[in-house]
Amino acid sequence: MNKLYNFFLVSDSTGETLDRIFLAIKAQFPKFNYKIHHFAFMRTSAQTAQLMEKCKEVENPIILYTLVEKQTTNHIISECKSKSIPCFGILDHIIPDFEKIFKTKASHVPSGQHALNKEYYKKIEAMQFTLAHDDGQKLDTAVNADIIILGVSRTSKTPTSIYLGERGYKVSNIPLVIHQELPETVFNSKAVKIGFTIETGRLTDIRKTRINILNDKKSSTYTDQPTIDNEIKESKKMFKSRQIPIIDVTRKSVEETAASIIKIYEITKK
């Protein structure tokens, strides 16, 4: 696949859904060449004209869209048909099918998923809590978390916590340091506790990269492999003694790790 494909991700909202869908497509065809063009908040005929004009300027244009306003959608479909541009509406078949199931018409309101409702404010509250309780901060109120993530330094605790916070979970992540005991209140809390572990070699590489980025030339046990190996062994020992579920993040993306945590959370709460 040597061609360059120009993907136009067209949405009447933020385009967040299309970004995720494109990632799923890309995962199935890892070797194709592409360039992405974002067209968010597409709601006027002038914007549609600009989109089609841009498609003329590039080779191999492909349009993916999530639009709910029929006039804009029909215009894009018509233009693409006349110009032989591949065009795929992600919601075109789903919404009509659900109209049949629910026996009611869809609202066709753009950005409906971003309404300032109770669920939205719950997510904002979760994000605020998660950011305030990052990296062992505010241990006295960490007990109010939905989820507490424990692990040695540089095991993706922060990015995983933020991802979960965006999903509406209040998360506290706490680093484990040799010879430093955590308050019993952390373990006695109703929060679901999760332990992160990782392969020694992988963590050594991550920490060395971190030190290089920070341009820290001081010698430290932070990147010493035997020390790291001991940190991981001690953390695993603690997790087992406290009956805390362990997730190995060595080869997991943040999204995969978060999905595992949510599953454990749901099972625990049931």
Backbone torsions as a table, in degrees:
resi	resn	phi	psi	omega
1	MET	NA	86.2	-179.5
2	ASN	-93.4	-12.6	178.9
3	LYS	-65.1	151.1	171.6
4	LEU	-100.0	120.5	179.1
5	TYR	-101.4	128.5	179.1
6	ASN	-97.7	109.1	-179.3
7	PHE	-93.7	125.5	175.8
8	PHE	-104.8	111.3	-179.7
9	LEU	-95.8	105.7	-169.6
10	VAL	-111.2	123.4	-177.4
11	SER	-140.7	151.1	174.1
12	ASP	-90.9	6.7	177.0
13	SER	-130.8	-140.4	-173.8
14	THR	-77.0	-21.3	-177.5
15	GLY	86.4	6.4	-177.5
16	GLU	-60.7	-41.1	-179.7
17	THR	-62.5	-43.7	-178.9
18	LEU	-64.9	-37.2	178.1
19	ASP	-58.0	-42.6	-178.9
20	ARG	-69.6	-39.8	179.5
21	ILE	-65.1	-41.1	179.1
22	PHE	-63.6	-38.7	177.5
23	LEU	-60.6	-38.3	179.0
24	ALA	-66.5	-39.6	177.9
25	ILE	-65.1	-46.6	-178.2
26	LYS	-60.0	-35.4	-179.4
27	ALA	-64.3	-28.7	-179.6
28	GLN	-83.6	-21.6	-179.8
29	PHE	-130.8	71.2	-170.0
30	PRO	-68.1	-14.2	-173.3
31	LYS	-104.4	4.1	-178.8
32	PHE	-85.5	149.5	-179.8
33	ASN	-90.7	136.8	-176.3
34	TYR	-149.3	160.3	169.8
35	LYS	-137.1	137.3	-176.9
36	ILE	-102.9	136.8	174.4
37	HIS	-123.2	117.4	-178.5
38	HIS	-92.1	130.1	172.5
39	PHE	-125.7	90.0	-178.4
40	ALA	-94.2	160.8	179.0
41	PHE	52.0	43.9	179.5
42	MET	-77.4	107.2	-174.7
43	ARG	-141.4	0.4	-177.5
44	THR	-127.9	160.2	178.7
45	SER	-66.6	-31.9	178.5
46	ALA	-64.6	-38.8	177.9
47	GLN	-67.2	-38.9	178.4
48	THR	-62.8	-42.9	178.7
49	ALA	-62.1	-39.5	178.3
50	GLN	-64.4	-39.8	177.6
51	LEU	-60.8	-50.3	-177.2
52	MET	-65.6	-35.0	177.8
53	GLU	-64.5	-40.3	179.2
54	LYS	-66.1	-36.4	178.7
55	CYS	-62.8	-32.6	179.3
56	LYS	-66.8	-28.2	-172.0
57	GLU	-83.1	-9.6	-175.1
58	VAL	-122.9	165.1	176.9
59	GLU	-92.8	149.5	175.0
60	ASN	49.9	56.1	177.1
61	PRO	-74.8	143.9	175.1
62	ILE	-136.3	131.9	-178.8
63	ILE	-110.0	126.1	168.6
64	LEU	-113.9	132.6	-177.5
65	TYR	-139.2	150.7	168.3
66	THR	-126.4	92.2	-179.5
67	LEU	-125.8	140.3	179.3
68	VAL	-112.0	-13.5	179.8
69	GLU	-83.9	118.3	-168.6
70	LYS	-64.8	-38.1	-177.2
71	GLN	-62.6	-45.8	178.1
72	THR	-64.0	-43.6	180.0
73	THR	-60.5	-49.5	-178.1
74	ASN	-62.2	-37.3	179.5
75	HIS	-65.1	-43.7	179.5
76	ILE	-65.0	-43.1	179.1
77	ILE	-60.2	-44.2	-179.9
78	SER	-62.7	-45.6	-179.9
79	GLU	-64.0	-42.2	-179.6
80	CYS	-65.6	-37.9	179.0
81	LYS	-64.2	-43.0	-178.8
82	SER	-68.9	-25.9	-177.4
83	LYS	-105.5	5.1	179.9
84	SER	55.5	44.0	177.5
85	ILE	-100.2	123.4	176.2
86	PRO	-57.4	133.0	-172.7
87	CYS	-143.3	125.1	-174.5
88	PHE	-129.5	120.3	176.9
89	GLY	-94.5	113.3	-174.5
90	ILE	-65.8	-33.5	-176.2
91	LEU	-103.2	-1.8	-171.9
92	ASP	-58.3	-37.5	-178.6
93	HIS	-97.0	-27.6	-176.5
94	ILE	-68.0	-48.3	-176.1
95	ILE	-62.9	-48.0	177.7
96	PRO	-59.6	-36.6	178.4
97	ASP	-63.4	-40.6	179.3
98	PHE	-73.7	-27.2	173.6
99	GLU	-62.3	-37.2	178.3
100	LYS	-69.5	-43.1	-178.9
101	ILE	-63.7	-46.7	-176.3
102	PHE	-84.7	-8.2	-178.6
103	LYS	53.2	44.5	177.1
104	THR	-155.8	156.9	-178.5
105	LYS	-82.8	142.2	175.4
106	ALA	-69.0	154.4	-177.4
107	SER	-72.4	-28.6	-176.9
108	HIS	55.7	35.5	177.6
109	VAL	-94.3	119.6	178.2
110	PRO	-61.0	146.4	177.8
111	SER	62.7	23.5	-179.9
112	GLY	-59.4	-29.3	-178.6
113	GLN	-73.9	-10.0	-179.7
114	HIS	-107.7	26.9	179.0
115	ALA	-64.4	143.3	-179.8
116	LEU	-82.2	72.4	-177.2
117	ASN	-109.5	-172.0	-177.6
118	LYS	-59.1	-42.0	-179.4
119	GLU	-64.1	-38.7	179.3
120	TYR	-62.0	-47.7	-178.2
121	TYR	-68.4	-27.7	175.1
122	LYS	-64.8	-39.9	178.4
123	LYS	-65.9	-40.9	178.7
124	ILE	-61.9	-43.4	178.8
125	GLU	-62.3	-41.8	179.3
126	ALA	-63.9	-41.6	179.2
127	MET	-64.4	-43.1	179.6
128	GLN	-61.8	-43.0	178.4
129	PHE	-62.5	-46.8	-176.4
130	THR	-62.1	-44.0	179.6
131	LEU	-66.8	-35.9	-179.8
132	ALA	-72.2	-21.0	-177.1
133	HIS	-114.0	29.9	178.4
134	ASP	-79.8	142.4	171.7
135	ASP	55.8	43.1	173.6
136	GLY	81.3	9.8	178.8
137	GLN	-73.4	149.8	174.1
138	LYS	51.0	56.2	-179.6
139	LEU	-61.5	-24.7	-178.6
140	ASP	-67.4	-28.6	178.9
141	THR	-107.5	3.5	177.9
142	ALA	-61.1	-24.2	-179.1
143	VAL	-64.8	-16.8	179.7
144	ASN	-85.7	2.1	-179.4
145	ALA	-72.5	157.2	169.0
146	ASP	-78.1	-38.1	-175.8
147	ILE	-135.5	135.7	173.3
148	ILE	-116.8	121.5	179.3
149	ILE	-101.7	128.5	-179.4
150	LEU	-120.0	140.9	178.0
151	GLY	176.7	160.4	178.4
152	VAL	-69.4	169.6	-175.6
153	SER	-59.9	139.3	175.1
154	ARG	70.9	41.2	175.4
155	THR	-113.3	30.2	175.1
156	SER	66.6	27.7	180.0
157	LYS	-66.6	-44.7	-176.4
158	THR	-66.0	-53.0	-180.0
159	PRO	-60.7	-35.4	177.8
160	THR	-66.6	-41.3	178.9
161	SER	-62.0	-44.7	-179.3
162	ILE	-64.0	-41.3	177.9
163	TYR	-60.5	-43.7	178.8
164	LEU	-67.9	-35.8	177.1
165	GLY	-60.9	-39.4	177.2
166	GLU	-66.5	-22.9	177.2
167	ARG	-86.6	-2.5	176.2
168	GLY	101.2	10.3	179.2
169	TYR	-99.8	133.1	174.0
170	LYS	-80.3	119.8	-173.3
171	VAL	-125.4	138.2	169.8
172	SER	-118.3	129.2	175.1
173	ASN	-115.0	134.1	-171.5
174	ILE	-127.1	122.3	178.2
175	PRO	-75.3	143.3	176.9
176	LEU	-98.5	125.9	-179.0
177	VAL	-122.8	133.6	-179.3
178	ILE	-55.3	136.4	177.5
179	HIS	69.4	13.3	174.5
180	GLN	-117.5	116.0	-177.7
181	GLU	-86.5	141.3	175.9
182	LEU	-88.9	150.1	178.0
183	PRO	-60.6	144.2	179.3
184	GLU	-62.5	-24.5	179.4
185	THR	-59.7	-31.0	178.2
186	VAL	-63.0	-45.8	-176.9
187	PHE	-77.5	-26.1	-179.2
188	ASN	-87.4	-6.7	-178.4
189	SER	-68.8	162.7	179.3
190	LYS	-79.5	-7.0	179.1
191	ALA	-61.8	147.6	175.0
192	VAL	-78.0	120.5	-178.7
193	LYS	-93.0	136.3	178.7
194	ILE	-129.9	134.0	177.1
195	GLY	-104.5	132.6	176.7
196	PHE	-100.0	134.6	171.3
197	THR	-130.4	169.2	-175.5
198	ILE	-160.0	155.7	177.6
199	GLU	-68.5	142.8	-176.0
200	THR	-57.3	-48.3	-178.2
201	GLY	-60.3	-41.7	179.7
202	ARG	-64.6	-43.9	-179.2
203	LEU	-67.2	-37.0	177.0
204	THR	-59.2	-46.1	179.1
205	ASP	-61.7	-43.3	-178.9
206	ILE	-62.2	-44.5	-178.5
207	ARG	-68.0	-38.8	178.2
208	LYS	-63.2	-41.3	177.3
209	THR	-61.8	-41.8	178.5
210	ARG	-60.5	-45.2	-180.0
211	ILE	-62.3	-41.3	179.6
212	ASN	-64.8	-40.4	179.0
213	ILE	-63.1	-40.2	-179.7
214	LEU	-79.3	-7.0	-179.3
215	ASN	57.5	41.2	-179.5
216	ASP	-94.8	107.7	-175.3
217	LYS	-90.4	-5.1	-177.3
218	LYS	-69.3	139.1	176.1
219	SER	-70.3	142.1	-176.4
220	SER	-155.2	151.2	175.0
221	THR	-71.9	-6.9	-178.1
222	TYR	-57.0	-34.5	-179.0
223	THR	-111.4	10.9	-180.0
224	ASP	-79.7	118.7	-172.1
225	GLN	-60.9	-44.8	177.4
226	PRO	-60.5	-37.7	178.6
227	THR	-65.3	-43.2	179.1
228	ILE	-63.0	-42.0	179.0
229	ASP	-59.7	-40.1	178.8
230	ASN	-67.1	-40.7	177.6
231	GLU	-57.0	-46.8	-177.4
232	ILE	-66.0	-43.2	179.8
233	LYS	-61.7	-42.9	-179.3
234	GLU	-66.7	-37.8	179.3
235	SER	-66.5	-41.3	178.0
236	LYS	-63.1	-40.5	179.2
237	LYS	-60.9	-42.7	179.4
238	MET	-65.8	-43.0	179.9
239	PHE	-58.8	-44.2	-178.1
240	LYS	-67.3	-40.4	-179.3
241	SER	-67.2	-29.2	-179.5
242	ARG	-96.5	1.9	-178.7
243	GLN	56.4	45.2	178.8
244	ILE	-97.4	126.1	177.7
245	PRO	-57.7	140.4	-177.1
246	ILE	-112.7	135.5	173.8
247	ILE	-118.9	125.5	176.0
248	ASP	-85.8	114.4	-174.8
249	VAL	-95.8	8.4	-174.1
250	THR	-52.1	-48.9	-176.0
251	ARG	-118.1	23.0	-178.4
252	LYS	-105.8	140.9	171.3
253	SER	-77.0	166.1	177.3
254	VAL	-58.2	-41.7	-178.5
255	GLU	-63.5	-41.7	179.3
256	GLU	-67.0	-41.7	178.4
257	THR	-62.4	-45.3	-179.4
258	ALA	-62.0	-39.3	179.1
259	ALA	-63.0	-39.5	177.6
260	SER	-65.1	-40.5	179.7
261	ILE	-64.4	-44.3	-179.7
262	ILE	-61.3	-39.8	178.6
263	LYS	-62.5	-45.7	178.4
264	ILE	-63.0	-41.1	179.5
265	TYR	-60.7	-46.9	-178.9
266	GLU	-64.0	-42.3	178.9
267	ILE	-63.8	-44.7	-178.7
268	THR	-62.6	-43.8	-177.2
269	LYS	-70.4	-25.8	177.0
270	LYS	-75.3	NA	NA
